[in-house]
Amino acid sequence: MRDLQRWYEAVDGALAYKRCRPLLYGWLEKAQIELGSYGPDGAARQRDRDEFEGDFASATARESATLCP
């Protein structure tokens, strides 16, 4: 009986999270905009820039390794 109760609590928690997720993401984006994370020098821009440059750096390294024996 106790296992069944835990199961129902877990399912209820998962459904509540699924319902609230869009609201949480909306709140997070609004907070990041207010903090300036999406500005020219913001943390979100820097993270995206580093990831973007990292993708090209690994591709460039592979190409140069195959071109130069």
Helices and strands as residue ranges (DSSP letters): H 2-35, H 43-67
